[in-house]
Amino acid sequence: MNRIALVTHTTSYGAAAFVDACRRAGSGVVLASDRCHVLDRSWHWPADSLVIDFSDADEAAAVIAAANDAAAPISAVVPVGGELPAKVAAAAARRLGLPANAPAAMAATANKLLMRAQLAAAAAAVRQPRFFAVACGTDPGEVADRVSAPGGVGFPCVVKPLMLSGSRGVMRADDRPSLAAALARLERLLADPAVRRPDPQAAGQLLVESFVAGPEFALEGILTRGALQVLALFDKPDPLDGPTFEETIYVTPSRLSPADQARLAESVAEAARALGLETGPVHAELRWTPGDDRPVLIEMAARPIGGLCARSLRFESGFSLEDVVVRHALGTGEVPARIGGASGVMMIPTPARVPSALRAVEGVEAARAVAGIDDVVISVRVGETLVPLPEGTSYTGFLFATGDDPATVEQALRHAAACLRFTVAPLVPVAR
């Protein structure tokens, strides 16, 4: 039996779905994660599981490649979760002689400054925000001078980390005081040892970009020898204007015209070419600027959509998105089309303005009873801590809906969300 190596953080939402997809494809699973080996004596892990360190991508790739066995070869390496698993998975695949993106391409998708610089250097026909980077600790007045200088990014602007995903650390600043506050807040986040450890150099810098107004879209696709096949284009009907950028509703198919959808897809395809991406899943975030009626690339990742959002997609032959990604990595068959009709997901907003403890959740059954709702998943347990963006790393939960058209799906998601009631309590300070 061939095996598939799944590269994942232990905190990833999607690992179980990928394990199931591997087994449906008739493959065994090698799970490579950043679990703590000290817990191995008290926690049951799969027999074929590896401990890797995401702060050393080359060594992590070597650990995965060393697990190859002629009797049960590793036939594909698939990332689950964010950019670090994607980077390690590509490096491991190259060591094993499997199709993989080049290291430079993976480095660019894991570092927002490298991505911006590489797109600019390639003179690609991809519009992106104006940008510059500064070292942590730079005087906020100096940063503000660069923002407001002629030809600068201008106010409002967006401050973001070079790494991290899920809008973590991303903040809008409208003027000098709010810029100084955002810089200080992001620097505190990047000073966290757990955040710094995977890439201390990237954690020592901040990216400042021009704020791009307009509706936002997410494209889910897959590359085969450099050619992009669009799997889904999501509308994000809620305005994402800051000061933080918490995701909420994704609905597909998009309500944009076919011609405009094609322009979004071509922007993503051109960005993939400029970055050197050739194979595997891509997830891109774009905005449509109302002033000149053109797309602007905000983010580009060489991985599938995060969280549990993949559950909102179904493909021909009953395949899930995980099935599509796994079978593409194995090189088995054509990439199927998405099943018709509309579908969507809502990432339930964090019901707290400051870090708080979840005390109770009510209305789940009422939300499930809403017409069009397929499932309600509360991913935070009672007693756990809720941390809102920009510092937070997890979602409160997910709502999933299907319907005849995007408007019906969006209405079902909003109706179900209104049924939920969360009780939270401020965290009690610990005396030191």
Backbone torsions as a table, in degrees:
resi	resn	phi	psi	omega
1	MET	NA	133.4	173.5
2	ASN	-74.6	161.5	179.1
3	ARG	-128.0	152.9	175.3
4	ILE	-116.1	130.7	175.6
5	ALA	-89.6	120.5	174.9
6	LEU	-99.7	123.4	-178.7
7	VAL	-104.3	117.9	-171.2
8	THR	-150.7	149.8	165.5
9	HIS	-72.9	150.9	177.7
10	THR	-65.4	-20.8	-178.8
11	THR	-92.0	4.1	-176.5
12	SER	-67.0	139.2	177.1
13	TYR	-70.6	-33.2	-164.1
14	GLY	-95.4	3.6	-173.4
15	ALA	-60.5	-45.3	-176.3
16	ALA	-61.4	-40.3	-179.9
17	ALA	-65.3	-36.4	178.0
18	PHE	-71.7	-36.9	175.6
19	VAL	-59.7	-45.2	178.9
20	ASP	-62.6	-40.0	179.6
21	ALA	-64.4	-39.6	177.2
22	CYS	-60.9	-43.4	-179.2
23	ARG	-68.4	-36.4	176.0
24	ARG	-65.4	-28.0	177.3
25	ALA	-81.9	0.0	178.7
26	GLY	81.7	22.8	-176.5
27	SER	-114.0	149.5	168.8
28	GLY	-78.4	171.7	-175.2
29	VAL	-127.1	132.5	167.7
30	VAL	-110.4	116.2	-177.3
31	LEU	-98.0	114.2	179.0
32	ALA	-108.2	114.4	-174.9
33	SER	-142.4	168.6	-179.7
34	ASP	-93.1	38.1	179.0
35	ARG	-69.2	161.8	177.3
36	CYS	-87.0	118.0	-177.1
37	HIS	-64.8	-19.5	179.5
38	VAL	-64.1	-27.7	-178.8
39	LEU	-82.5	-3.5	-175.9
40	ASP	-59.6	-26.7	-177.6
41	ARG	-76.0	-19.2	-175.4
42	SER	-121.4	4.3	-178.5
43	TRP	-136.2	136.1	-177.0
44	HIS	-86.1	121.4	176.5
45	TRP	-115.6	157.8	176.8
46	PRO	-57.6	150.9	-177.4
47	ALA	-58.7	-45.2	178.3
48	ASP	-91.2	79.0	178.4
49	SER	-135.5	145.2	-174.2
50	LEU	-124.9	146.2	173.3
51	VAL	-98.9	123.7	179.3
52	ILE	-128.2	161.8	-179.9
53	ASP	-116.9	113.0	-176.6
54	PHE	-69.8	-13.4	177.7
55	SER	-76.7	-10.7	176.7
56	ASP	-130.5	85.6	-174.3
57	ALA	-61.4	-38.7	-179.0
58	ASP	-65.2	-43.9	179.3
59	GLU	-67.8	-39.1	177.6
60	ALA	-61.7	-41.7	177.6
61	ALA	-64.1	-37.5	179.0
62	ALA	-65.3	-38.8	178.0
63	VAL	-61.6	-42.7	179.9
64	ILE	-66.9	-46.1	-179.3
65	ALA	-62.4	-34.4	-180.0
66	ALA	-68.0	-17.8	178.8
67	ALA	-82.4	-2.2	178.4
68	ASN	-64.7	143.6	-176.1
69	ASP	-140.5	129.1	-178.6
70	ALA	-59.1	-32.4	-179.5
71	ALA	-76.6	-25.4	179.1
72	ALA	-143.8	74.1	-172.1
73	PRO	-68.2	151.2	171.3
74	ILE	-82.5	112.7	-174.1
75	SER	-97.7	-10.7	178.4
76	ALA	-161.2	152.5	174.8
77	VAL	-126.0	121.9	-171.8
78	VAL	-123.7	128.7	176.7
79	PRO	-82.0	146.4	174.7
80	VAL	-126.5	118.1	178.1
81	GLY	108.2	-135.4	-168.1
82	GLY	-88.4	-161.3	-172.6
83	GLU	-71.0	-34.0	179.9
84	LEU	-64.7	-46.6	174.2
85	PRO	-58.3	-37.7	179.4
86	ALA	-64.3	-40.7	-180.0
87	LYS	-65.6	-44.8	179.5
88	VAL	-66.2	-41.9	-178.7
89	ALA	-61.0	-42.6	179.1
90	ALA	-64.9	-41.8	179.2
91	ALA	-64.4	-39.7	179.0
92	ALA	-67.0	-41.8	179.3
93	ALA	-61.4	-40.0	178.8
94	ARG	-64.5	-39.5	177.6
95	ARG	-62.4	-31.9	-178.4
96	LEU	-88.6	-0.4	-179.9
97	GLY	76.4	22.5	-179.4
98	LEU	-98.2	159.2	177.6
99	PRO	-57.3	133.3	-177.7
100	ALA	-160.6	154.7	174.5
101	ASN	-74.4	152.4	-179.0
102	ALA	-66.8	151.0	-180.0
103	PRO	-55.2	-39.7	-179.4
104	ALA	-64.0	-37.5	178.8
105	ALA	-67.0	-41.0	-179.6
106	MET	-70.1	-35.8	177.1
107	ALA	-62.5	-38.7	-178.7
108	ALA	-68.6	-35.9	179.9
109	THR	-79.2	-12.7	178.2
110	ALA	-97.4	-3.1	-176.2
111	ASN	-140.2	112.8	-173.0
112	LYS	-62.9	-32.4	178.1
113	LEU	-69.6	-44.1	177.4
114	LEU	-60.9	-40.5	179.0
115	MET	-61.2	-49.3	-179.6
116	ARG	-60.4	-45.9	-177.5
117	ALA	-65.3	-40.4	-178.4
118	GLN	-69.5	-37.8	176.3
119	LEU	-65.2	-40.1	179.5
120	ALA	-67.2	-41.4	-178.2
121	ALA	-68.0	-30.1	-178.5
122	ALA	-78.0	-6.3	-177.1
123	ALA	51.0	37.5	-177.9
124	ALA	-70.9	155.4	178.4
125	ALA	-82.3	48.3	-179.8
126	VAL	-120.2	118.6	177.6
127	ARG	-79.8	137.0	177.8
128	GLN	-142.7	164.9	179.5
129	PRO	-64.0	153.6	168.0
130	ARG	-67.5	151.0	-172.0
131	PHE	-155.6	160.6	165.3
132	PHE	-157.7	161.6	-179.8
133	ALA	-117.5	148.9	175.9
134	VAL	-135.5	155.0	176.5
135	ALA	-75.6	146.6	172.8
136	CYS	-57.8	140.1	-179.0
137	GLY	93.7	-6.1	176.4
138	THR	-63.2	139.9	-179.0
139	ASP	-57.3	127.1	-179.2
140	PRO	-57.6	-32.9	177.1
141	GLY	-63.6	-38.7	177.3
142	GLU	-64.9	-41.3	178.1
143	VAL	-64.0	-43.4	179.6
144	ALA	-62.2	-37.4	177.6
145	ASP	-61.9	-40.6	179.1
146	ARG	-68.5	-36.7	179.2
147	VAL	-62.9	-45.4	-173.0
148	SER	-91.2	-2.2	178.9
149	ALA	-65.3	153.7	176.7
150	PRO	-55.0	129.5	-178.1
151	GLY	81.0	1.5	179.0
152	GLY	-77.7	-174.2	-177.1
153	VAL	-72.3	-27.1	177.4
154	GLY	77.3	161.9	172.7
155	PHE	-95.6	143.3	-4.0
156	PRO	-71.6	153.8	177.8
157	CYS	-131.0	173.1	-179.3
158	VAL	-124.9	131.0	176.6
159	VAL	-105.3	132.3	-178.2
160	LYS	-149.8	157.6	174.8
161	PRO	-76.5	160.0	177.7
162	LEU	-72.4	-33.8	176.9
163	MET	-110.8	-157.6	-176.3
164	LEU	71.5	156.1	-176.8
165	SER	-140.5	-179.0	-179.9
166	GLY	66.2	29.3	180.0
167	SER	67.3	13.0	-179.4
168	ARG	-69.3	128.5	178.4
169	GLY	81.8	2.2	-175.9
170	VAL	-94.5	125.3	-177.2
171	MET	-140.2	146.6	175.9
172	ARG	-94.7	142.4	174.9
173	ALA	-127.0	130.4	-177.3
174	ASP	-100.3	-15.5	-176.5
175	ASP	-159.7	-177.6	-176.8
176	ARG	-61.9	-45.8	179.8
177	PRO	-62.2	-43.7	-179.2
178	SER	-70.2	-28.5	175.2
179	LEU	-67.0	-45.2	178.5
180	ALA	-60.7	-40.7	179.4
181	ALA	-66.0	-41.2	-179.7
182	ALA	-66.8	-41.6	178.7
183	LEU	-61.2	-44.5	-179.3
184	ALA	-64.5	-40.4	-178.6
185	ARG	-67.2	-41.9	178.9
186	LEU	-67.6	-38.5	178.7
187	GLU	-63.7	-35.7	176.1
188	ARG	-64.5	-40.5	178.2
189	LEU	-64.1	-44.2	-177.6
190	LEU	-72.7	-14.6	176.9
191	ALA	-80.1	-12.7	178.2
192	ASP	-63.2	123.9	-178.3
193	PRO	-55.3	-35.8	-179.9
194	ALA	-66.9	-30.7	177.9
195	VAL	-79.1	-40.3	-175.7
196	ARG	-71.2	-35.1	-166.2
197	ARG	-56.6	-44.5	-178.3
198	PRO	-62.0	-29.8	-178.4
199	ASP	-156.2	79.4	-177.4
200	PRO	-58.0	-34.9	-179.1
201	GLN	-65.2	-46.1	178.5
202	ALA	-65.5	-34.6	-179.9
203	ALA	-70.7	-10.9	178.8
204	GLY	-90.8	4.7	-179.4
205	GLN	-130.3	159.9	176.0
206	LEU	-126.2	147.1	176.2
207	LEU	-107.3	133.3	176.9
208	VAL	-118.1	124.2	-176.7
209	GLU	-127.0	158.8	172.0
210	SER	-70.6	141.0	176.0
211	PHE	-75.9	130.3	-179.9
212	VAL	-104.9	114.0	178.8
213	ALA	-78.5	159.4	176.2
214	GLY	118.9	166.1	-179.5
215	PRO	-66.4	151.7	-177.0
216	GLU	-111.8	150.0	-178.7
217	PHE	-135.6	155.0	175.9
218	ALA	-125.6	130.0	179.1
219	LEU	-111.1	128.9	175.6
220	GLU	-108.6	123.4	-177.1
221	GLY	-145.1	178.1	177.6
222	ILE	-142.6	137.7	-177.4
223	LEU	-103.2	135.6	175.2
224	THR	-129.8	110.4	-176.0
225	ARG	49.9	41.7	175.3
226	GLY	88.9	-12.6	-178.9
227	ALA	-90.0	132.0	-177.9
228	LEU	-92.1	129.6	169.1
229	GLN	-113.1	121.9	179.9
230	VAL	-77.7	124.4	176.4
231	LEU	-90.7	-37.0	178.1
232	ALA	-163.8	146.6	172.2
233	LEU	-121.3	117.9	-177.3
234	PHE	-98.4	135.0	163.2
235	ASP	-81.4	147.4	170.1
236	LYS	-116.5	91.8	-171.3
237	PRO	-69.1	-21.7	177.4
238	ASP	-79.6	137.0	178.0
239	PRO	-66.1	135.6	178.6
240	LEU	-113.9	78.4	-172.9
241	ASP	-110.9	3.5	178.1
242	GLY	92.9	-177.6	10.1
243	PRO	-73.3	-19.6	168.5
244	THR	-116.4	173.0	-168.0
245	PHE	-127.9	60.0	179.4
246	GLU	-71.3	126.0	178.9
247	GLU	-71.7	148.7	175.4
248	THR	-131.2	-88.7	-171.2
249	ILE	-99.7	134.5	168.7
250	TYR	-119.5	130.2	177.8
251	VAL	-134.1	135.9	176.2
252	THR	-132.9	147.7	4.2
253	PRO	-75.1	160.2	179.7
254	SER	-66.9	150.0	176.6
255	ARG	-90.9	3.8	172.5
256	LEU	-66.3	158.4	176.1
257	SER	-66.1	153.6	177.6
258	PRO	-54.2	-36.5	-179.3
259	ALA	-66.6	-41.9	179.5
260	ASP	-70.8	-35.1	174.8
261	GLN	-61.6	-39.3	178.5
262	ALA	-64.9	-34.9	178.6
263	ARG	-68.4	-38.2	174.7
264	LEU	-62.5	-45.1	-179.5
265	ALA	-62.8	-39.8	179.9
266	GLU	-67.5	-34.5	175.7
267	SER	-62.0	-42.2	179.1
268	VAL	-67.9	-42.3	179.0
269	ALA	-62.4	-41.3	179.3
270	GLU	-67.3	-38.6	177.0
271	ALA	-63.7	-41.3	177.9
272	ALA	-60.7	-41.8	178.5
273	ARG	-64.5	-43.4	-178.2
274	ALA	-65.4	-34.0	-179.6
275	LEU	-84.8	-12.3	179.5
276	GLY	86.6	17.0	177.1
277	LEU	-77.1	137.1	-176.0
278	GLU	-130.4	-24.3	-173.0
279	THR	-146.2	150.1	174.1
280	GLY	94.5	-177.2	-175.4
281	PRO	-73.2	150.0	171.9
282	VAL	-134.6	145.8	175.6
283	HIS	-130.2	121.6	-176.0
284	ALA	-125.1	146.3	175.6
285	GLU	-116.8	129.5	-178.8
286	LEU	-135.1	155.8	171.8
287	ARG	-119.4	152.5	177.4
288	TRP	-110.3	111.8	-174.8
289	THR	-80.8	123.0	-176.5
290	PRO	-68.7	-25.6	-176.4
291	GLY	-64.1	-48.2	-178.2
292	ASP	-115.7	5.3	172.6
293	ASP	57.4	52.0	-179.1
294	ARG	-141.1	154.2	178.9
295	PRO	-81.1	149.8	175.9
296	VAL	-128.4	127.7	-179.8
297	LEU	-78.5	123.4	178.7
298	ILE	-98.3	-47.5	-179.8
299	GLU	-140.9	154.5	176.3
300	MET	-145.5	121.0	-178.0
301	ALA	-126.2	141.7	179.1
302	ALA	-94.3	61.9	-177.8
303	ARG	-162.6	167.7	175.9
304	PRO	-75.7	172.1	176.4
305	ILE	-57.8	148.2	-174.4
306	GLY	-91.8	-175.2	-178.9
307	GLY	60.7	-144.2	174.1
308	LEU	-103.0	15.0	-173.0
309	CYS	-61.6	-24.1	179.2
310	ALA	-60.0	-23.8	180.0
311	ARG	-64.4	-16.2	-179.9
312	SER	-79.1	-5.1	-176.6
313	LEU	-114.6	137.5	173.8
314	ARG	-135.3	142.9	-174.2
315	PHE	-122.1	169.7	178.9
316	GLU	-54.7	153.0	-177.4
317	SER	67.9	15.1	178.3
318	GLY	76.2	15.1	-177.3
319	PHE	-74.5	145.2	168.8
320	SER	-90.9	171.9	175.5
321	LEU	-61.1	-38.0	178.3
322	GLU	-62.2	-39.5	176.1
323	ASP	-60.1	-43.6	-178.8
324	VAL	-61.7	-46.1	-178.5
325	VAL	-65.4	-44.3	-178.7
326	VAL	-64.3	-47.6	-178.1
327	ARG	-68.0	-32.2	175.0
328	HIS	-65.9	-41.7	178.8
329	ALA	-63.4	-32.7	177.5
330	LEU	-80.3	-14.3	-179.0
331	GLY	74.7	30.6	-176.6
332	THR	-106.3	105.6	171.3
333	GLY	81.8	173.6	179.2
334	GLU	-76.5	155.9	176.2
335	VAL	-76.0	122.4	-176.6
336	PRO	-74.8	161.6	177.5
337	ALA	-87.1	156.1	176.0
338	ARG	-69.6	142.0	177.3
339	ILE	-66.1	141.7	-176.8
340	GLY	-64.6	175.6	-174.4
341	GLY	91.5	177.8	-178.3
342	ALA	-109.5	150.6	177.6
343	SER	-150.3	162.9	-179.5
344	GLY	-165.9	168.9	179.5
345	VAL	-139.7	145.0	172.3
346	MET	-120.6	121.8	171.4
347	MET	-82.1	111.8	-171.9
348	ILE	-64.5	122.5	-178.4
349	PRO	-59.2	149.2	177.5
350	THR	-67.7	121.3	-175.6
351	PRO	-83.5	44.2	-179.2
352	ALA	-154.5	142.4	177.9
353	ARG	-89.5	-21.8	179.1
354	VAL	-132.4	161.8	177.6
355	PRO	-52.5	126.8	-173.9
356	SER	-144.2	162.4	176.3
357	ALA	-95.9	134.5	176.9
358	LEU	-77.6	121.9	-177.8
359	ARG	-101.3	-34.2	-178.3
360	ALA	-161.7	152.9	174.3
361	VAL	-129.7	126.3	179.3
362	GLU	-126.7	156.6	174.7
363	GLY	90.2	8.3	-177.2
364	VAL	-64.3	-45.4	-179.3
365	GLU	-66.2	-36.4	176.9
366	ALA	-64.7	-38.4	177.6
367	ALA	-65.6	-40.2	179.3
368	ARG	-64.9	-28.2	-176.8
369	ALA	-79.7	-8.6	179.6
370	VAL	-65.6	134.2	179.7
371	ALA	-58.2	129.6	179.3
372	GLY	96.1	-16.4	-179.5
373	ILE	-79.2	126.5	179.9
374	ASP	-93.5	-33.0	-178.6
375	ASP	-164.1	154.7	173.9
376	VAL	-128.7	122.9	-180.0
377	VAL	-122.1	116.8	173.0
378	ILE	-96.9	113.8	-171.1
379	SER	-95.1	-4.4	176.2
380	VAL	-110.8	129.3	-179.1
381	ARG	-86.8	153.6	176.7
382	VAL	-57.9	132.9	-177.1
383	GLY	100.7	-20.8	179.2
384	GLU	-78.7	162.4	-177.7
385	THR	-90.7	134.2	174.0
386	LEU	-100.7	125.4	178.7
387	VAL	-121.0	114.3	-179.7
388	PRO	-73.2	164.3	172.7
389	LEU	-66.3	152.6	12.7
390	PRO	-89.6	-3.7	-177.9
391	GLU	-85.2	-24.4	-173.0
392	GLY	-66.7	158.3	-177.0
393	THR	-126.3	-6.0	-174.5
394	SER	-136.0	161.7	179.1
395	TYR	-95.4	152.5	175.1
396	THR	-68.1	-35.1	-180.0
397	GLY	171.5	-171.2	-174.3
398	PHE	-141.1	141.3	171.0
399	LEU	-114.9	139.3	-178.9
400	PHE	-125.7	137.4	-177.5
401	ALA	-144.0	153.3	172.1
402	THR	-133.6	159.0	-179.4
403	GLY	-172.7	-177.5	-177.9
404	ASP	-75.6	-26.6	-176.6
405	ASP	-150.5	162.0	-177.1
406	PRO	-59.1	-37.9	-178.2
407	ALA	-63.6	-39.3	178.8
408	THR	-65.5	-40.9	178.9
409	VAL	-64.5	-46.1	179.5
410	GLU	-60.0	-43.1	-180.0
411	GLN	-62.5	-40.9	179.5
412	ALA	-63.6	-42.4	179.8
413	LEU	-63.4	-42.9	-179.7
414	ARG	-67.5	-40.0	179.3
415	HIS	-63.7	-44.2	-179.9
416	ALA	-65.3	-41.2	179.6
417	ALA	-61.3	-35.5	-179.3
418	ALA	-69.0	-18.5	178.8
419	CYS	-78.1	-21.3	-173.2
420	LEU	-84.3	140.1	177.5
421	ARG	-133.1	124.9	-178.2
422	PHE	-113.0	133.6	173.8
423	THR	-107.0	123.9	-178.6
424	VAL	-126.5	159.2	178.6
425	ALA	-136.0	140.2	177.9
426	PRO	-59.2	148.0	177.2
427	LEU	-69.3	141.1	179.3
428	VAL	-83.1	123.8	179.0
429	PRO	-60.8	143.1	179.3
430	VAL	-95.6	124.7	178.9
431	ALA	-70.2	136.7	-179.9
432	ARG	-119.5	NA	NA
